[in-house]
Amino acid sequence: MMEKKELAIHSVDDFKGRIYTIRGVQVMLDSDLAEIYGYEVKTLNQQVKRNINRFPPDFMFQLTREELDMVKSQYDILNLKSQFVTSSWGGIRKMPNAFTEQGIYMLATVLRGDLADQQSIFIMRAFREMRSFLHNNACLFAEIDTIQKHLIESDIHHKEHDKQIAELFSLMDKYKIDDTQGIFFQGQIFDAYAKFQSFISQAQKEIILIDNYVDLSVLERLATKNIGVDVTIYTLPNTRLTAQDIRSFNAQYPTLTVKHTSQKHDRFLIIDNSILYHVGASLKDLGKKCFAFDLFDASFIPDILEKVM
């Protein structure tokens, strides 16, 4: 069954409970991805099988029985049998496939459709926020572990135990990701694209992109913009975008205008003529190498636009 309906999953938090840590990496299971993307599990895995050369072991692997039991117990998954193909005797016929961040990104390229595109944005944001959450709160997790051990050893009443742990998790819930500047390292493709998509989602009227090396992959990201938002791209005259690419984009996601310039080296993203981002890498190469981004003072926007031609 191909795409069928829009799901009631509209925020990053809706996805976090579907991300598991297996073999030391964060993954999502084929059953959850199939539901999220609006596919049957069998159909999703058939698409993967047809493009298996795109899914090396660090992109996708099949769970063992022990790993599946661990997921069931550690993450308290209910009604697990209903999530996977079962045999006539009630057992699981085939172990589920697990997809890493890179594997999910690749999966989005082989599953086409508006729902798949939209849900991919949420998934990328969920991975980014969970990665940042774990990194930023490593010391806090260690403190929780120490307190838990101390409480067990001291035989303190469970209610007091739960209260102190709840207070610590309340502190963790207050963490915020800085949207004004940051550094992405090589390999953080999901994180980088998720950040870019968060910029795009802010636009209500207009997006201006200044980037010398725009290609079709950048248009695919811009296609997630809000309805009615105009896009203007300033890029080199020898851009990889063709007139047909522009026409095809405008047929579905109007209105895109591409202008040629050789006057800018750095990349800038301007949102609604009021938000200015400086991006250290071409948007087609996000996450391939280390780069940084900054939120600049919007007062620079007129000068940048005046001198872009």
Residue pairs with C-beta under 8 A, 6 or more apart in sequence:
1 39
1 40
1 43
2 38
2 39
2 43
2 113
3 37
3 38
3 39
3 113
3 114
3 115
3 116
4 38
5 38
6 38
6 115
7 35
7 36
7 38
7 115
7 119
9 15
9 36
9 119
9 122
10 122
11 122
12 122
12 125
12 126
12 129
14 122
15 36
15 122
15 123
15 126
16 126
16 129
16 130
18 28
18 29
18 32
18 36
19 26
19 27
19 28
19 126
19 127
19 130
20 26
20 27
20 28
20 29
20 71
20 74
20 75
20 98
21 27
22 63
22 67
22 70
22 71
22 98
23 61
23 67
25 100
26 100
26 101
26 127
26 130
26 131
27 98
27 99
27 100
27 103
28 98
28 99
28 104
28 123
29 63
29 71
29 83
29 96
29 97
29 98
29 99
30 41
30 44
30 45
30 48
30 96
30 97
30 98
30 99
31 41
31 83
31 84
31 96
32 83
33 44
33 99
33 104
33 107
34 40
34 41
34 43
34 44
36 119
36 123
37 44
37 107
37 111
37 113
37 115
37 116
37 119
38 113
38 115
38 116
39 47
39 111
41 83
41 84
41 85
42 85
44 107
44 111
45 97
47 110
47 111
48 55
48 60
48 97
48 107
48 110
50 110
51 110
54 106
54 109
54 110
55 103
55 106
58 100
58 102
58 103
59 99
59 100
59 102
59 103
59 106
60 97
60 98
60 99
60 100
60 103
61 97
61 98
62 95
62 96
62 97
62 98
63 71
63 95
63 96
63 97
63 98
64 95
65 95
68 92
68 95
68 96
71 77
72 80
77 83
81 90
81 92
83 96
84 92
84 93
84 94
84 96
85 92
85 93
85 94
86 92
86 93
87 93
99 107
101 127
101 189
101 190
102 189
102 190
104 120
104 123
104 127
104 190
105 120
105 124
105 189
105 190
105 193
108 116
108 117
108 120
117 220
117 223
117 224
118 224
121 194
121 197
121 201
121 224
124 190
124 191
124 193
124 194
124 197
125 194
125 197
125 198
127 190
127 191
127 194
128 177
128 190
128 191
128 194
128 195
129 177
131 191
132 175
132 177
133 172
133 175
134 141
136 175
137 172
137 175
140 168
140 171
140 172
143 168
144 165
144 168
144 169
147 164
147 165
147 168
148 161
148 165
151 160
151 161
151 164
179 198
179 295
180 294
180 295
181 292
181 293
181 294
181 295
182 195
182 292
182 293
183 290
183 291
183 292
184 191
184 192
184 195
184 286
184 287
184 290
184 291
184 292
184 293
185 290
186 287
186 288
186 289
186 290
187 287
188 287
189 286
189 287
189 288
190 287
191 287
192 281
192 286
192 287
192 291
193 221
193 286
193 287
195 293
196 221
196 279
196 283
196 286
197 221
197 224
199 269
199 271
199 275
199 277
200 207
200 221
200 222
200 224
200 225
201 224
201 225
201 226
202 271
202 272
202 275
203 225
203 226
203 229
203 271
203 272
204 226
204 229
204 272
205 228
205 229
205 230
205 272
205 273
206 229
206 230
206 231
206 232
206 270
206 271
206 272
206 273
207 222
207 225
207 229
207 230
207 231
207 232
207 269
207 270
207 271
208 231
208 232
208 233
208 234
208 268
208 269
208 270
208 273
208 305
209 218
209 222
209 231
209 232
209 233
209 234
209 267
209 268
209 269
209 270
209 283
210 233
210 234
210 235
210 261
210 264
210 266
210 267
210 268
210 269
210 270
210 304
210 308
211 218
211 233
211 234
211 235
211 267
211 268
211 279
211 282
211 283
211 284
212 235
212 236
212 264
212 265
212 267
212 282
213 235
213 236
213 239
213 240
213 282
213 284
213 285
214 233
214 235
214 239
214 240
214 241
214 258
214 282
214 283
214 284
215 239
215 240
215 241
215 284
216 240
216 241
216 245
217 284
218 233
218 283
218 284
219 241
219 245
219 249
219 256
221 283
222 231
222 249
222 253
222 256
223 249
223 252
223 253
225 231
225 253
230 254
230 255
230 256
230 257
231 255
231 256
231 257
232 256
232 257
232 258
232 259
233 241
233 256
233 257
233 258
233 259
234 259
234 260
234 261
234 264
234 308
235 241
235 258
235 259
235 260
235 261
236 260
236 261
236 262
237 260
237 262
239 258
239 260
241 258
246 256
246 258
249 256
250 256
259 309
261 308
261 309
263 307
263 308
263 309
264 304
264 308
266 278
266 279
266 280
267 278
267 279
267 280
267 281
267 282
267 283
268 276
268 277
268 278
268 279
268 304
269 276
269 277
269 279
270 276
270 277
270 301
270 304
270 305
271 277
273 301
274 298
274 301
275 295
275 298
276 295
276 296
276 297
276 298
276 300
276 301
276 304
277 293
277 294
277 295
277 296
278 293
278 294
278 296
279 291
279 293
280 291
280 292
280 293
281 288
281 289
281 291
